[in-house]
Amino acid sequence: MGFRTVVVLSNDKAHEWQNDPQLGNKIFHCATMKTFGAGEREPYFPYGEIVEQVHADTQTVAFLDGYGGTAMVTRSWYHGQTNDEKNENLLKALAAQLGYKVSKIKTPA
């Protein structure tokens, strides 16, 4: 399994990126720098933002706003988990990160 890259492209700059033959190279370079060695400075991506680059066997909760986004919680999953179990684990991790606790609403029997 490889890596997943999440990119937010600004439609306001589509007239620039739609014909840029180096778009793929720019995305790859900036995503790799963000993940593996940007140091303290975020790599400059002229057409929007590289939100994250992670291993493809992870799940992420991200907030997208304006021309960018923030990957809030990233968790690995394991084979045999249901989608509900994966989603519940992500929700609980996000809530804990923000200082909250999540509990399931009890349904009447």
C-alpha positions as CSV (number, residue, x, y, z in Angstrom):
1,M,0.0,0.0,0.0
2,G,1.3,3.5,-0.8
3,F,0.6,7.0,0.4
4,R,-2.5,9.2,0.0
5,T,-2.2,13.0,-0.7
6,V,-5.0,15.4,0.0
7,V,-4.8,18.6,-2.0
8,V,-7.2,21.6,-2.0
9,L,-7.0,23.5,-5.3
10,S,-8.2,27.1,-5.5
11,N,-10.8,27.5,-8.3
12,D,-9.8,31.1,-8.4
13,K,-6.4,30.0,-9.7
14,A,-7.8,27.4,-12.1
15,H,-6.7,29.6,-15.0
16,E,-3.1,29.0,-13.8
17,W,-3.1,25.3,-12.7
18,Q,-5.3,23.9,-15.4
19,N,-2.6,24.3,-18.0
20,D,0.5,23.9,-15.7
21,P,2.4,20.9,-17.0
22,Q,4.4,20.8,-13.7
23,L,1.3,20.6,-11.5
24,G,1.9,16.9,-10.6
25,N,5.5,17.6,-9.8
26,K,4.6,20.6,-7.6
27,I,2.1,18.6,-5.7
28,F,4.5,15.7,-5.2
29,H,7.4,18.0,-4.1
30,C,5.3,20.0,-1.6
31,A,3.5,17.0,-0.2
32,T,6.8,15.2,0.3
33,M,8.4,18.2,1.9
34,K,5.4,18.6,4.2
35,T,5.5,15.0,5.3
36,F,9.2,14.2,5.3
37,G,11.3,17.3,5.8
38,A,9.8,20.8,5.6
39,G,11.3,21.7,8.9
40,E,9.6,24.6,10.5
41,R,8.5,26.2,7.3
42,E,5.5,24.9,5.2
43,P,6.4,24.3,1.6
44,Y,4.9,26.9,-0.7
45,F,2.1,25.5,-3.0
46,P,0.9,28.3,-5.4
47,Y,-2.5,26.9,-6.2
48,G,-4.0,26.1,-2.8
49,E,-2.8,23.8,0.0
50,I,-1.5,20.4,0.6
51,V,-3.6,19.2,3.5
52,E,-1.8,16.0,4.3
53,Q,0.2,13.1,3.0
54,V,-0.2,9.9,4.9
55,H,0.0,6.1,4.5
56,A,-3.0,4.9,2.6
57,D,-4.1,2.5,5.4
58,T,-5.2,5.4,7.6
59,Q,-8.4,7.3,8.1
60,T,-8.5,11.1,8.6
61,V,-11.0,13.6,9.9
62,A,-10.2,16.9,8.2
63,F,-11.8,20.3,8.3
64,L,-11.8,22.1,5.0
65,D,-12.2,25.9,4.9
66,G,-11.5,28.6,2.4
67,Y,-8.6,27.4,0.2
68,G,-7.1,24.9,2.6
69,G,-7.7,22.5,5.4
70,T,-6.5,20.9,8.6
71,A,-6.1,17.2,9.2
72,M,-7.3,17.0,12.7
73,V,-7.1,13.3,13.5
74,T,-5.5,10.4,11.7
75,R,-5.8,6.8,12.9
76,S,-4.8,3.5,11.5
77,W,-7.5,0.8,11.1
78,Y,-7.2,-3.0,11.0
79,H,-8.8,-5.7,8.9
80,G,-12.1,-6.9,10.3
81,Q,-13.2,-3.6,11.6
82,T,-16.6,-2.5,10.4
83,N,-17.1,1.0,8.9
84,D,-19.1,1.9,12.0
85,E,-16.2,0.8,14.3
86,K,-13.7,2.8,12.3
87,N,-15.9,5.9,12.3
88,E,-16.6,5.6,16.0
89,N,-12.9,5.4,16.8
90,L,-12.2,8.5,14.7
91,L,-15.0,10.4,16.3
92,K,-13.9,9.5,19.8
93,A,-10.3,10.4,19.0
94,L,-11.3,13.8,17.6
95,A,-13.6,14.5,20.7
96,A,-10.7,13.5,23.1
97,Q,-8.3,15.8,21.2
98,L,-10.8,18.7,21.7
99,G,-11.4,17.8,25.3
100,Y,-14.7,16.0,25.0
101,K,-16.0,12.5,25.6
102,V,-18.4,10.8,23.2
103,S,-21.0,8.3,24.4
104,K,-23.6,6.5,22.4
105,I,-27.3,7.6,22.9
106,K,-29.2,4.7,24.5
107,T,-32.2,3.6,22.5
108,P,-35.4,2.4,24.3
109,A,-35.7,-1.4,24.3
